[in-house]
Each structure stands twice: as C-alpha cells, then as structure tokens.
Amino acid sequence: MQFKYNPKGVCSGEMIFEIEGDIIKKLQIIGGCPGNTVGVSKLVVGRKIDEVIEMLKGIPCGMRGTSCPDQVARALEQYKLNN
C-alpha cells in the first residue's frame, strides 16, 4: 500500500511510503538534505513500523523541534491511526 505524508517544520516536502502489512518496503523522501534523506530511506526498508517509530521519534534538527527522521516516525504514527 502506498502512503503519502507531507512533513511539517523540515526541508523535505513529501514522504512516499510503500508498506506491506507492518513492514516498510520503500521510502522516498522528496526534498531535504540528500545525505540524510537517502540514508534514512535506506535504513528503514525491511523494518517493522513500530521499530522505526521507536528508533526515529524525537530526533531534533537544530532548534526546529523536529527533523526528517522524526517526521518519518510521525508519518508512520499517522499511518497506523488510519489503517
């Protein structure tokens, strides 16, 4: 199933997930810092949703109070609420 999320408070503009059951099959992050977003995208593939939420939730970027990794966790929380 494809799930799209528009992150808030960060440089990236959209996150597109491919999820099967509770496993992340693919993540594409549009915009943001390529080294960060490509790295995060590769690290979450094959992992369970809850594992990724626990690993990434609360990571800050400077004084923003959030980050692209934190927004991945928030996106997955939203996905869980709606599915």
C-alpha positions as CSV (number, residue, x, y, z in Angstrom):
1,M,0.0,0.0,0.0
2,Q,1.3,3.5,-0.8
3,F,1.0,6.2,1.8
4,K,2.0,9.8,1.3
5,Y,2.8,12.3,4.0
6,N,3.6,16.0,3.9
7,P,6.1,16.7,6.7
8,K,6.0,19.8,8.8
9,G,8.8,22.0,10.0
10,V,11.5,20.4,7.9
11,C,13.1,21.0,4.5
12,S,11.6,17.9,2.8
13,G,8.3,18.3,1.1
14,E,6.8,14.8,0.8
15,M,7.4,11.3,2.0
16,I,6.1,8.4,0.0
17,F,6.0,5.0,1.7
18,E,5.3,1.5,0.3
19,I,4.1,-0.6,3.2
20,E,3.0,-4.3,3.3
21,G,1.5,-5.4,6.5
22,D,3.6,-3.8,9.1
23,I,6.8,-3.8,7.0
24,I,8.2,-0.8,5.2
25,K,9.1,-1.9,1.7
26,K,10.2,1.5,0.3
27,L,10.5,5.1,1.4
28,Q,11.2,8.1,-0.9
29,I,11.7,11.5,0.6
30,I,11.3,14.4,-1.7
31,G,13.5,17.4,-0.9
32,G,15.6,17.9,2.2
33,C,19.3,17.1,2.6
34,P,20.1,14.2,0.3
35,G,22.7,12.6,2.5
36,N,20.2,12.5,5.4
37,T,17.0,11.6,3.5
38,V,18.6,8.9,1.3
39,G,20.3,7.4,4.3
40,V,17.2,7.3,6.4
41,S,15.2,5.9,3.5
42,K,17.6,3.0,3.0
43,L,17.8,2.3,6.8
44,V,14.0,1.9,7.3
45,V,13.5,-0.6,4.4
46,G,12.6,-4.0,5.7
47,R,11.9,-2.9,9.2
48,K,8.6,-3.0,11.1
49,I,6.7,0.2,11.5
50,D,6.9,0.2,15.4
51,E,10.6,-0.4,15.3
52,V,11.2,2.6,13.0
53,I,8.9,4.8,15.2
54,E,10.8,3.9,18.3
55,M,14.2,4.4,16.6
56,L,13.5,7.8,15.0
57,K,10.8,9.6,17.1
58,G,12.0,12.7,18.8
59,I,15.3,13.3,16.9
60,P,15.7,17.1,16.6
61,C,17.3,19.1,13.8
62,G,18.8,22.3,15.3
63,M,16.2,24.3,17.1
64,R,13.2,23.1,15.0
65,G,11.9,20.6,17.5
66,T,11.6,18.0,14.7
67,S,13.7,16.6,11.9
68,C,13.2,14.5,8.8
69,P,13.8,11.3,10.8
70,D,11.2,12.5,13.4
71,Q,8.8,13.3,10.6
72,V,9.2,9.7,9.3
73,A,8.1,8.5,12.7
74,R,5.2,10.9,12.9
75,A,4.1,9.8,9.4
76,L,4.1,6.2,10.5
77,E,2.1,7.0,13.6
78,Q,-0.5,8.7,11.3
79,Y,-0.5,5.7,9.0
80,K,-1.2,3.4,12.0
81,L,-4.1,5.5,13.1
82,N,-5.7,5.5,9.7
83,N,-5.1,1.8,8.8
